[in-house]
Amino acid sequence: MPEFPAKKPYLRQHRRRFMLCLAALLLLEIAFHLLWLPALPEIWLFSVGGIAELTVLLIIMVMLWGVQRNELSATSYNWLTSGLSLWLVSAVADVMDEVVRQPRWLSAFGEDLMRVFGMALVACGVFSLMRHARRVHQQLNSLANTDELTGLCNRRHFNLLGADMQPAGIGLLLLDLDHFKSVNDTYGHSVGDAALRELGRILALQCPPEGVAARLGGEEFAVLLPDMPDGRLQDLAEQIRLAVAAMRVNGSLQLTTSVGVGRLRLGETLEQLQQRTDRALYRAKEMGRNRSEWAD
Ligand SMILES: Nc1nc2c(ncn2[C@@H]2O[C@H](COP(=O)(O)OP(=O)(O)OP(=O)(O)O)[C@@H](O)[C@H]2O)c(=O)[nH]1
């Protein structure tokens, strides 16, 4: 899993050292120009070309400052900082060009080569930044939609997927583990969690590919199914109930589940179907648990 934001201690340490070296290098570069190269008879610093070069220098410095201020991934940071630094060294040489007479190797080759390399590194940094942002976006999306304990959809994602489903004939199973509180009280929360994970695994296995299985919260689960005959809907509820009765948590613990089964009626909303099916689930509990009840 990529780090986002990137590890701060690494970047801080790296950043300080790198920036000090860069500042020293730029000072040396300016000193070299002013002390070793012959001055031009006329200074062109405030001509149109000179002002444009100063502006480029300023823009690169602002970009470098922006990169230092933000917590980027280590890879993006390294690409961008090294690219912008090379580009900055080339931009300083470009500006000094207006003040002193540079040798040809510096004005024609050194400067241009550094700029091209710098820009190429910055381009790599931008691609790395985009790739990282896409990965982080996918992770956040999955975190926002997934129940951490079971890996099933969470309530929020379940509602969104339900709203996207073709409404005609939607079927709903609502499941609630029986006497789950006593499992927690007797065996501890971690065994309770193992039971919830096991139920999640059963639902993921039993849910047809076109359906959606979710943990709505606590020990309440749901399966939303597109149009399927009543008989198949009830069969699936029974199949799941039997699979839960057959499961063994931590090797020996047996659990059961009660199930409410409902189908969306004409003009009914998903919320209304959920309430009606919840009443059927409640009835299954009242009638002795470990059974499924059809929502009238
Ligand atoms: N281990 C664990 N327990 C949870 C979690 N979420 C909710 N619970 C427990 O689930 C239990 C729900 O108990 P109740 O709603 O009273 O129902 P029940 O004991 O299952 O009884 P019936 O539903 O009437 O059969 C409570 O003890 C909650 O603490 C969880 O994520 N992990």
The ligand as an ORCA input file, in Angstrom:
! r2SCAN-3c Opt
* xyz 0 1
  N     -17.771     -8.988     17.900
  C     -18.536     -8.009     17.418
  N     -19.748     -7.774     17.967
  C     -20.522     -6.796     17.455
  C     -20.096     -5.998     16.370
  N     -21.072     -5.109     16.093
  C     -22.078     -5.346     16.966
  N     -21.766     -6.373     17.787
  C     -22.532     -6.973     18.869
  O     -23.693     -7.585     18.353
  C     -24.573     -7.764     19.439
  C     -26.003     -7.579     18.954
  O     -26.817     -8.065     19.913
  P     -28.382     -7.886     19.905
  O     -28.779     -6.841     18.901
  O     -28.838     -7.667     21.304
  O     -28.930     -9.219     19.342
  P     -28.618    -10.747     19.595
  O     -27.899    -11.025     20.865
  O     -27.947    -11.223     18.352
  O     -30.034    -11.344     19.722
  P     -31.098    -11.579     18.589
  O     -30.731    -10.719     17.423
  O     -32.392    -11.192     19.204
  O     -31.016    -13.022     18.260
  C     -24.164     -6.781     20.524
  O     -23.616     -7.477     21.613
  C     -23.052     -5.952     19.854
  O     -22.024     -5.576     20.766
  C     -18.791     -6.256     15.822
  O     -18.322     -5.602     14.884
  N     -18.051     -7.261     16.375
*
